[in-house]
Amino acid sequence: MRILFLTHAFNSLTQRLYVELTARGHQVSIEFDINDSVTIEAVALFRPHLILAPYLRRAIPESVWCEHVCLIVHPGVAGDRGPSALDWAILNGESEWGVTLLQAESELDAGPIWAAETFPMRVAKKSSLYRNEVTEATLRAVLTALERLPDYLAESWQPRLLAQAQARGQWRPLMRQVDRAIDWSRDSSARVLAKFNSGDGFPGVRDSLFGQDCHLFNARAYAARGEPGALLGRAGEGVVRATVDDAVWIGHVKTKRLVIKLPLAQAFPEVAALEKLDASVREVRYEEAGAVGYLHFDFYNGAMGTDACERLLAAYEAAQQRPTKVIVLLGGEDFFSNGLDLNCIEAADSPPDESWRNINAMDDLCRAILTTDSHLTVSALSGNAGAGGAFLALAADFVWARRGVILNPHYKNMGNLYGSEYWSYLLPRRVGAERAAEIMRNRLPMGAMEAARMGFLDAAFSDGLPSFVEATHRRAEVLAAAVDFRERLEAKRQRRAADEAAKPLDTYRAEELRRIQRNFYGFDPSYHIVRHHFVYKTPHSWTPRHLAIHRELGWMVPLD
C-alpha cells in the first residue's frame, strides 16, 4: 500500500510509524506540511492509497480530504478536541489518556473515529509521555485502521461518528501560559511539577529568575525546605527552588536574550554565586548489584556537551575500578544518547571551537569504553539514540535495546557532518562495509528489530521500560556468572589487540577528525547553517528527497 505521511516534522512518533509500516511492506513517502499547494502537489505525485497525518499543526486542504482517506492522529481520548490535548491531561491529573485516529473533515478533531486506544498515565514530562505511551498507542491505532481500510473501501465497514461514540472527551482550548503559571506561595511540589511537565518540550513555563523573564524546562522533585519561591542553591547545572511543601530542581531555560534551551548555569552567571547543594538530582549515577555495575546517564534530550562527556568519562573510569565483572551503560529512559549538545555549541562564543571540544570529549569517552580490558561492557538502550550517541552505544561489547527503540546512526542530516566517535571502525565491524556505507548514505531511521537482524544490535527485547530494565538485569547477571567468563574476556582482549595491529584506533580517530574539522572550520558553512536552523526550530521550507520519494529524480506517477 502507498501511504503518504503529511506531517509538520519527522519527529519521533513519525519515525516510529515509518519504521513499522515499511517493515510491513508498505511504501511510505513523507511530505512536510509547508502549504496547501505543496500538499496538493505531493498527493498528485504519489497518488497514495492512504494519507496519514501523525503530527500536524494546521488543517489538510479540503480538496485533498474530499478525494482521499486522510487519517489524523490526535493525542487524546475519543471526543477530546483542541491543540493542547496532552497538556491538559497532565495538568488535570488524568489517570487514563489515549490516542484517537480521526478522519479529516471540515471541523478540526471532529471527524469519524477509525480507531482509539487508551493507556494509564504516569507522572512524567509531556515529551516522555508522547515519545512512549502516545507513540505505542498510535501504532496500535494505525495498525487497526489499516486492517479496516479494505472493508471501508468495500463499504462493509464505517467509522464511528463522533456523536455516536459515547466519548468522554471534550473541547479544550489552546493552553495559555496563565493556565500553567506557578504560584510559588501556594503551589505544592506536585502541582509545580504538573505545570512543568505539561509544558516540557514546548513551550515551557513562563516565570522569572534573577530579575529576568524566561521560560523554564526540565524540573524534578528535590528534597529541601525553604521560603516558598526562594532559590535555595545550585545543584549540577540547575537551581533548586522552594515550594510550599518541598522543592524542585530546574535544569533548563530560555531567555529573551538566548532564545534556545540552555542549562541554567550556562544561561545565568548568577547561578555560580548560589550555595552548592547536594546533587541528589544526578544526571550521572552508578549502582551495583552483585558482579554488575550499572551506569545511568540521563542527559536532557540525550544531548551530551563537553562537560557531560567529561563527567560521564570520570564516572566510567571509577566504575572500572570496582570489583565487578560487567559494566552496563543504561543511558536515560527516553534517550540513550543523541551525541553532541548542539544548543550549547550554538550558544558558545565560538561554535567551531566548542564543536571541536565536544567531539573530542565524545571520542575520549568512546575510546575508554572500547579499550576496557577489565570488564565486559553492555550498552542497554531503553530509549532512542542518534548520531554520535548511536556509535557511543556500539563502543560496548554487547548492545541490547528495547523493541520500540528508534536509531539514527548517521550524521549527514546535520549539514553533511562527517562524524567521529570511531564510527568508521565500529559500524563496519558490526554490519560490514557495504551495509555501513548504505546506512550512512540513506540517513533513515532504523527500528530495533531491523538493527538486530543486521547485527547492529546483539538483541532487541521487551516492549515496556520496566520489563526491559528487568530483563537487562537478568541478562547482565547471567553474563557475569558465565562459567566461561574468563575465556570471553581473554577473547575480547585478543580481538582488540588484533584490530589494533591491523589499524590503530588513533588512526581511525585522526582520519575522522581530519574530515570533521573541515565541517567545523572549512569553507562550507552547511553544518553551522543547519545546526542554527535546528536549534532555533526554523520551519521547514522543503522536504528532503530521501524522505519524499515521490520527489526523487526519475519518480513515475503510479497509474493504479
Stockholm file with secondary structure:
# STOCKHOLM 1.0

chainA/1-560         MRILFLTHAFNSLTQRLYVELTARGHQVSIEFDINDSVTIEAVALFRPHLILAPYLRRAIPESVWCEHVCLIVHPGVAGDRGPSALDWAILNGESEWGVTLLQAESELDAGPIWAAETFPMRVAKKSSLYRNEVTEATLRAVLTALERLPDYLAESWQPRLLAQAQARGQWRPLMRQVDRAIDWSRDSSARVLAKFNSGDGFPGVRDSLFGQDCHLFNARAYAARGEPGALLGRAGEGVVRATVDDAVWIGHVKTKRLVIKLPLAQAFPEVAALEKLDASVREVRYEEAGAVGYLHFDFYNGAMGTDACERLLAAYEAAQQRPTKVIVLLGGEDFFSNGLDLNCIEAADSPPDESWRNINAMDDLCRAILTTDSHLTVSALSGNAGAGGAFLALAADFVWARRGVILNPHYKNMGNLYGSEYWSYLLPRRVGAERAAEIMRNRLPMGAMEAARMGFLDAAFSDGLPSFVEATHRRAEVLAAAVDFRERLEAKRQRRAADEAAKPLDTYRAEELRRIQRNFYGFDPSYHIVRHHFVYKTPHSWTPRHLAIHRELGWMVPLD
#=GR chainA/1-560 SS CEEEEEESSCCHHHHHHHHHHHHTTCEEEEEECCCHHHHHHHHHHHCCSEEEESSCSSCCCHHHHTTSCEEEEESSCTTCBSTTHHHHHHHTTCSEEEEEEEECCSSTTCSCEEEEEEEECCSCCHHHHIIIIIHHHHHHHHHHHHHHHHHHHTTSCCCBCGGGTTCCCCBCCCCCGGGSCCCTTTCCHHHHHHHHHHHTTTTCEEEEETTEEEEEEEEEEECCCCSTTCEEEEETTEEEEECSSSEEEEEEEEESSSCSCEEHHHHCGGGGGSCBCCCCSCSEEEEEETTEEEEEECCGGGCBCHHHHHHHHHHHHHHHTSSCSEEEEEECSSEEECCBCHHHHHHSSCHHHHHHHHHHHHHHHHHHHHTCCSSEEEEEESSEEETHHHHHHHTSSEEEEETTCEEECCCTTTTSCCCCTTHHHHHHHHHCHHHHHHHHHHCCCEEHHHHHHHTSSSEEECSSHHHHHHHHHHHHHHHHHCTTHHHHHHHHHHHHHHHHHHSCHHHHHHHHHHHHHHHHHSSCCHHHHHHHHHHTTCCCSSCCTTTCGGGSTTCCCCCC
#=GC SS_cons         CEEEEEESSCCHHHHHHHHHHHHTTCEEEEEECCCHHHHHHHHHHHCCSEEEESSCSSCCCHHHHTTSCEEEEESSCTTCBSTTHHHHHHHTTCSEEEEEEEECCSSTTCSCEEEEEEEECCSCCHHHHIIIIIHHHHHHHHHHHHHHHHHHHTTSCCCBCGGGTTCCCCBCCCCCGGGSCCCTTTCCHHHHHHHHHHHTTTTCEEEEETTEEEEEEEEEEECCCCSTTCEEEEETTEEEEECSSSEEEEEEEEESSSCSCEEHHHHCGGGGGSCBCCCCSCSEEEEEETTEEEEEECCGGGCBCHHHHHHHHHHHHHHHTSSCSEEEEEECSSEEECCBCHHHHHHSSCHHHHHHHHHHHHHHHHHHHHTCCSSEEEEEESSEEETHHHHHHHTSSEEEEETTCEEECCCTTTTSCCCCTTHHHHHHHHHCHHHHHHHHHHCCCEEHHHHHHHTSSSEEECSSHHHHHHHHHHHHHHHHHCTTHHHHHHHHHHHHHHHHHHSCHHHHHHHHHHHHHHHHHSSCCHHHHHHHHHHTTCCCSSCCTTTCGGGSTTCCCCCC
//
